[in-house]
Amino acid sequence: MSLKSRGELPSRSVISQKWTLLLCVGCFCAGMFFTNRMWAVPESKGITRTTAVEAEKLKLVSEGCDPKTLQQKFVKRDSKDIIGEVHKTHHAIQTLDKTISNLEMELAAARAAQESIVNGSPISEDLQKTESSGRKRYLMVVGINTAFSSRKRRDSVRATWMPQGEKRKKLEEEKGIIIRFVIGHSATSGGILDRAIEAEDKKHGDFLRLEHVEGYLELSAKTKIYFATAVALWDAEFYIKVDDDVHVNIATLGETLVRHRKKPRVYIGCMKSGPVLAQKGVRYHEPEYWKFGEAGNKYFRHATGQLYAISKDLARYISINQHVLHKYANEDVSLGSWFIGLDAEHIDDRRLCCGTPPDCEWKAQAGNACVASFDWSCSGICRSSERIKEVHRRCGEGENALWNAVF
């Protein structure tokens, strides 16, 4: 019994150790199997994905298509496309604006013709030409403000800076410059004053007659009607008003204006801001002085009345709104007030208000020729019919300057 018990104990111990070893080996193998399953698969996927991306990048770089370069190219291409679209849109807007401008001017011409018919006045020769033929484009229209009593002034202008006859026609055709004396009618229509102007116009053919009754206190109304009529008759880039006692260098004026031709709304002249005169009886008295604030206040900036120029858009604005634009006592103040609320550029050019010799002569010798010359003390050239020839001789640009000018 004792031997059996001794022999059985070792046998159980051996079997237990073998099974234990096998179990350990099996567990180890199972652990390795599951461990490889859990780690090998993610690592394989990660390696494959990274390798594919890098391979694609390498391929792009080898072909000269770096992703950063491609992105920059796409950005540049998009920028060019956007700029191109902006230019196309801008061009379309400009074309539409010109079309609207032409239609408005044709409407203004039609209104002017209708008013002439209603008032029983004959349609002017210029207006008949405008209606019968297509509108020609001009650089500028120069309106010389004159009165019935200013025959000597007109003759002095004709003898100096205003071309006559065939030269004036050549100026219109080759340079696109229209020059006319601007005058309305007398209080007695068809009277001796009107007949004198008609005879003078028949001789020279250089008048623009307005549907307006002449009078010093009506200069604001005359200015408004002048721009409206000029826009209806001629399609120009600029419209100028000048007094008949001022000397003008036409070529220099044209060269000055073309510098601003790309600007949509320009108001050019010698800008000033004089005092508002409330006292009655003084020259340039302002009856509506109370509108400008307290006593001693000054006017807003506006061009002096001897000579100023406005672009087509502003002249068209006056034409369309002439019936509602307020008129102050002083013509230059009225014009400035019409542009106060507009997006218009005021250009202060002192060459439009030079003094008479020696001032304009010194400036011409220095290579800075004046556009206009006059005496401030007289609001024009003092005794202009007598002195303008001397001013022209000493300060004029010369006839060749006009014909050689390129605008």
Disulfide bonds with the S-S distance in Angstrom:
Cys270-Cys353 2.02
Cys354-Cys370 2.11
Cys360-Cys395 1.88
Cys378-Cys382 1.88
